[in-house]
Amino acid sequence: MNETASGRYWSEVAADLATGIMFLDFNERKLLWQNRAMQDLFAVPPAGYPRPEDYFLAEFRSGQPGKSSQKALELAGRTIGFTVHQAAGGLGLVLAADISEVTRQRRAGETASLMDVLDYLFFSLAHEIGNPINSIKMTLEVLLNNYDSYPKETRLEYLKSIHAEFSRLEELLKAIRSFNMFEHLTIRATDVRALVQNLLQMLQNEIGDKKIALTVSFPDKPVWASCDSRALHQSLLNVISNAIDALADRSAPAMAISVDMDEAACRIRIADNGCGIPEEKKKEVFLPFCSSKFHGAGLGLTLVKKLLTRMNGSVELNRLQPQGTEVLITLPPASPHGN
């Protein structure tokens, strides 16, 4: 098969493919070729453009050979997903397909997952609020039924018990409010090394009073990450507070905190030699109201997960041997002059 025949053969094959194909010349701002599937997919052009090629030529010219851009559009009741590949010489290739069913299934899955989370959240919230309310109700009923026969000391004990349950409710409401404190984050270049050092200075009395051996490891230079400094401060405070609580019954409590970074990420590690977290419980610790402590509402790590996710970061827990836990926080790196 000669070159001309070969080119005609592949052109005919591409013309019949179910995937939409379009070739563009970004320099000349014109359509070179498109197959029938592309014509069908974009029978209704994107809003504001007379022809589909006008949309691609206007929106995706970057002058960067090798760059690919992915997007989806709602057109005539269908979801059209496409990828624009840009090559040398100003040439471009657009591949498109109808992803309406895939999108529908994804959205259905997301809705189901959201409902599962809401079911868990409302059940847990009802449980957390219901326990102290039931306790208050029962204590009041006993006190009211026996008020005249109880001595003053017994009455005071019942009242103290009621006050303690109200304090528990107040702590829960404070935790819920704090969960929504950081609705508007300001992402900018932050010196993480300095932030961690300032936080540890604030906590040094508590760490010293509890005889915790603290080891720190910081680079000699500032470590810049892209984050909201207030949100990161709160996240680290929650994690370190959990570590301090985990060391309460240790004969030789120890904690290690380190900061490092490379071109890919900034990393903060908080490790302790507490009792650790069983492997089967690792996925549960970030769920709302999940706590093994006698105090607290169980929203601390949930807030940490939420804030770091919103800052394009991550948090993971690792069990240390022979005992203990390491919390690894990862953030995107930033330049010192980033905004």
C-alpha positions, 0 to 999 in steps of 0.5 A: 500500500503506497503512502497516498492509499495508506493515508486514505485508508486511515482517514476512512477508518477515523471517519467511522470511529465512534470517538469524535476526532477533530484536527485544528490549526491554532496558528491559522485558527481553522479547522483541518478535519473532523469525523462524523462522530465529532459533527454529531457530538457538537451538532449544537455548538457551545454557547456563544460560538457559531461553530464548535471549532471556534470554541476550541480555537478560542479556549484552548490555545496555549502555545505549549506543545505537549499540553493536554486539557480535559473538560466536559460540557453539557450540550443538548441534554448530553454530557460531552467529555473531551481532551485537547492535545496540542502539538508542535507547529500550532496543530491540535487534536481534539478527542470527544465522547458522550459520557452522559451515562458515565456521568449519571452513574458517577453522580448517582454513586456520589449521591449514595455516598453522601447519603451514607455519610449524612445517615452516619452523621445524623445517627452519631449526632443524635447519639452524642446529644441524646446520651447527656440529655437522657442522663440529665432527664433521669437525674432530674426525675430521681432528684425531683421525686426524692428532693424532700427526703434527700439531705443537702449533700445528696442534692448537691451531688445530683446537681453536680452530675447535671452540671457535668452533663450540661458541660458535656453538651457545651463542649460538643456544641463548641466542637461543632462550631469550630468545625465550621470556623474555617469556611473561607481559607486564604491560601498563600506561601507559609513558612511551616518550620516557623509555624510549627516552632511557634506552636511548640513554644505555645505548648512547651509548658503542657509538654514539660508538665507531662514529662514528655520527651520531645525530639524535633528535626527542622531544616536550617532554612524556612520550609514554604508550603501553600496553605492557610496558616490558621487552618494549618495551626488548628490542624497541628494543634489537634494532632499534637493534642491527640498525641499528648493524650495518647501518652497519658499512661506511658511511663516514658512518654516521647514525641518526635516532630519533624518538618522536611520538603522536596520539590514534590511536597512539604511533610510534617510528621508527628510521632508518639510512643502511645498505645497506637491505633489498630490497623482495622480502626485507621479508616474510622478515626477520621469519621465524626464523633469517633473517639476513644477518649473520655473527653472531647467530641471526636471531631478533632481529626475530622476537622484536620482531614477537612482542612487539609483536603481543602488546602490540597494536602493530605493526612495519614496515620501509620502504626509504629513498631513496637508501639505508637502512631505517626501522623504524616501531613503533606502540603503542596510546596510554595515559593517564598514570594507566592501569594 
